[in-house]
Amino acid sequence: MASARTHPLRGLAVALLLSLSCLALSTGARSIDTTVPAADIAKRADPSLAGYLGVFFLGADPYVYFYLSSGNDPVAFKALNRGAPVMRPTKGTGGVRDPSIIAGSGADAGKKWYIIGTDLNIGKTTWDASQRTGSKGIFVWESTDLLTWTNERLVTVEDSTAGMVWAPDAIWDPAKEQYLVHWASKFYPTSDTRHTGSPSNIRIRYAHTRDFVTFTTPQTLIDKALTDVIDLSILQINATSYVRFLKDESKKNVFAEVSSSGLFGAWTRPGGSGAYIASGVEGPAAFWDNEVPGKAHLLLDFYGGDGYRPYESTVPGSNSAWTASSRSAFPANLRHGSVLPVTQPLYDALRAKWA
């Protein structure tokens, strides 16, 4: 949780035949391990896409800020709305962190977008209190054009045993034909009504929804037992393959896991249990390049420094094949958020309204 995301498949896999075998090369304390085949990650670029809309919060300012790329440059962004927030929450704590923008799928495809986020204004509480008696809900806004955002709501998803609901994000689940919404929570015994004792570890929870109004009963998606895990972002490879990025809160690093058998399949960690992409980071936000087939981008929030820094890879299902991208046109101090690819008409409309 930023002290976010992921969008439906846009391209088709290129039919290349590579094995799932591991390539291990020594690089100091870590090893290169490429277990996701290039047949899965070599995606077709989409010529209808003209840029990227970034949605973030800015450190001490727990509001939603919009940034628009310079055309299809994935690491060159400028603030929209003259640098002012696009959304200031009026419910809950009055602050929203970790905003994630989700493109509509199913019946909503091309017709609706959602922004969800954490209900937390840390200026009004403490980190300890926010994890013991924090919000049990998720902020939601919706739009039919990316310009007008309405129906602000705070939807309660966890019961009174939860200490908090942090860093919500969502991805379309084709098996259920619903959105799979996930977040991080820790829990206290039912007898500990004031949450003063020792909680469970932080685990990733999930529920399904068709409209971000009504959610199914939450269940646990990822539980690493003695390890706290937060800030899940999922990148879809093809109909059955995914890469997910999450933060090990105990070791303060972000790592990747891969599945070739769906969202609820068997997940493995390339390079082994100690492999990771970067340390001292959180809030991973992954997205595909609009123009270069097979290239993915990953934003990592250096929470002790200047916020997000961009990374790139043509092997996103690896824990060691990510390299730092140029930051010459990437703004400083952007915090845990998400990036949405947009078409030319949407790009032009965003510039016309807020540039």
N, C-alpha and C positions, 0 to 999 in steps of 0.2 A: 504494500500500500504506500503510495507516495507520501513521504514524510515531509490495460488496461486493455485484444481487441481485435476485433477480428471480424473479417467480413467474408461473404460467400465467395465460392470459387468463381473466377472470372475467365479462366482459360482452360484448355484441354491439355492432358499430358502428352508429351511427345514420345512416340514408341521407340525407346532405346532399351536395349537389353543389357542391363548390368546386374550383377549379383548383389545380395545383401551382406556380402562378406565385409569384414572390418579391415580398414587400412589404418594401421597404428604406426605413427612416427613420433619420435621423441622430440618434445619441445619444452625442455626444462621440467617443471613440475607437472605438466599436463601432457596428454597424448592426443594426436589427431585421430578421430574415429568417424568415418563417414558411412553410416549405416542406412541412410535413406538413398535409394537408387536414383540415379540421374533421370531415369525414365519417369519418375514421379515429379521431380522438381523442375524439369525443363518445360516450363509452361509457355504457352503462346502469348505474346504481348497483345494488348487490346488497343487497336487504333482509335476506338471511340473515346478513349480516356485522354483528357487534356491537362490534368493536374491533380493536386491533392489538397484536401481540406484537413487541417490539423486542429484538434480540439484539446485544450490543455487547461490547467490551472497554474497560477503563478505564485508559488511559495506561500507567502503570508496572505495572499489574496485568494480566498476559497470561492472563486466564481468561475464561470465558463468563458474562456477566451478562444476566439477563432483566429487561425492563421492560414493564409493561402500561399501555395507554392508559386514559384516563378515558372509557369508552364509545367512541363513534366519533369522539372528538376526536383528530385525527392529530398534534397538537403538544402534547398533555398526557400525560405519562408519569410513572409512579411505579415505583420499584424493587421487584422481587419478591424473595422469599427474604431479607427484611430487609436487603437490600443486599449480601448475600454471594454469591459466585459459585455458579452452578448446576453448572458443570463446571470441574474442574481437570485438565488432561491429565496422564497418567502416563507417556506415551511421548515419544520424541524429545527435544526441548530442555526439555520440561516447561512450555512456554508456548505459548499459542495467541492469535493476533491475527486481526483481520479476519473474525470469524465470520459466516457466511451461512446463513440458514435457508431450506430449499428444501421446498416442498410437493410431496408425491408426485404423479406424473402417470401416465398409462397405467394399468397394473394396480395401481399404488400409490395412485391417486387416493382421497383421503379415508381412507386406511388407514395411511399412513406419512409421516414427515417426516425430513429429514436436516439436520444442521448440519455444515458443513465450514469449515476455517480454515487459516491459515498456521502452520506449525511454527516458531515463533521466540520465544525469550526474550532480548530484547536486553540484559538485565542480565547475561547470561552470555557475551556476545560484543561485537563492534563492528559498526557499519553496513558498514564495508568488508569485514570478514571474512564477514558474513552474506550478502553478495552474491557472494563468491568461492567460499566453501566452505560455504554454507548448506544447509539441508535440501532434498532433492529430492522430498519427499513432501507429501501433503495429509492433515490430520486429518479424521476422519469419525466422527460419532456418529449413531445413528438412534433413532427413537421411533415408537410406534403410537398415542400419545395426547397428545403434547407435554409429558407429565409425567415419564415415566420414560425416561431416555436411556441406551442400552446400546451394546455392541459398539464401544467406542472402538478405532480403528485408525489407523495411519499408513501410507497407501498411496503407495508410490514411483511417480511418474509420469514423471520425467525421468531421463536417463542421466548418466554422470559428466562430460559436457561442460558441463552446466548449472551455473550458480553458485548458483541458488536457485529456489524456487517460492514466489511471493508472491500474496496476495489472491485465493484461488480463489473462484469463484462458479459458478452453474449455472442453466440454463434448459432447459425441455423442448423438444426439437427434433422437431416433428411429422413432418418428412420421414423421419427415422430411427427415430422412435418410441423414442427414448432421450434421456437427459439429455446436454446438451452442457455439459461442464465446462471452464472456462477459467481461466487464471492468467497471471502475468507471470514471465518468465525472461530471463536473459542467458546467453551461451554463450562458451566458450573453445575454442581450437583443440585437437584431440586430442593434439597434441604438448606442450601446456602442461598437464600432468597436475596440477600444483599450483596452477594458476589464478593465476599471479603476473603475467601479462602483461595486455595490453589485451583486454577482452571485446567482444562484439558489443553493439549497442544493446539495450535492454530491449524485448522484443516480447511480444505476447499469444499464448499457445499454447492449444491445446484438445485434448480427447479426448472420446469418447462412452462412456457407461456405462449399464447397466440397473440396477445395484445398488450403485454406489459401492464395489465390491470389485474388479471387473475392468474395466480401461480399455483402449480402443483405443490404438494407437501415436500419440503426440502429433504434432500438426502446427501450423504457424503460422497463426493467425487474423488478426492485425493486425501489420504490420511497417511502421513509419513511417520506415524507412531511418535517417536521421541523428538522429531524435528518439526519446527514451525514452518509452514509453507504458505505464502501469500502471493498476490499479484499475478494471477494466471492470465496468459494471453495465448490464444490458439490460432495457428495458421493452417488453413486447409490446403492439402497438396492435390488430392483428387477425390474421387467418390468415397474411398475407404481409408486414405492415408492422411495423417495430420502430424504437425509438429507443435508441441506446446512448450511455452516458456514460463518459468515461475521462479520466485525468489525463495531461497533457503534463508529464512529469517534468523536462524541460529548462526550460520556462517557468513551471512551478509553477501551472498553471491547469487547470480542468476544463471540457471542452467536449462538445457533443453532435453525433452524426452520425445520419442517418436512412437507412432502406432501405425501399422498397416492394416488394422482390423477395426477401424471405426473409432468413434469418440469413447466408446466403452470397451474397447479392445485391450490387448496387452500392450503396455507402454514400457519402453526400455530407455535407458540413459546412455547415449553414445559416449564411449570412453570410460564407462564405469561409474561407480557411485560417487567418486570424488571429482569427476569432470565438471567443468563449468565454463561459461562464456566470459564473464568478467566478475570482479569482486568490488564491494563497496557501492553496489548499484541496486536498483529496484525498478518497479513499474515498467516491465518490458512491454513494448508496443510493436507488433510485427505487421508488415504489409508487403505486398508484391510490388515490383517495379512495373510501371505502366508500359515501358517500351522495350526493356531488355528481357528476353525470354529466360526464365529460370532464376532471375535475380530477385532476392528478397532484401528488405531493410528491417532493421531492428533498432528502436530507440531505447536507450538505457538511461535511467535517471540516477545521476551521481548525486545522491541526496546530501552528501557532505560538501558538495562543490557548486557547480554552476548549472545544475539541472540536466536536462536531456543532452546526450551526445549520440549522433547517428553511427550505426554500423551497417555493413553490407556483407552479403555472401551469396554464392551460387550453390552452396551446399547448406541450406538452412537447418537441416536435420543433423548438424554437427555441433559439438561443444567447443571446437577449436578452429573452425574455418571461417570465423567472423573477423573482419578487419574494420578499423575505424575509417569512417568516411570523412571527406572534407567538411570543415566546419566554418569556412570563410563566409558563407551566407546563411548559416544556421543560427537562429537567435539563441542567446543565453537565457537561462533561468526559466525555461519551459519545464513544467513538472508533469508527472504521470498523467498521460492522456491517451489519445489514439489518432489514427490517420485514416481518412476515407478517400479512395480514388474517385474522381468526379469527371463527368463528361463535359464537352465543350459548352453546351447550353447552361449547365449548372455552374461551371467555372465562370462564365460570363455574367451570370445573374449574381453570383456572390461578389464579384468585383464591382458590378454596377451598384449594388446596395451598400457595401461596406468599405470598399477600397478608398 
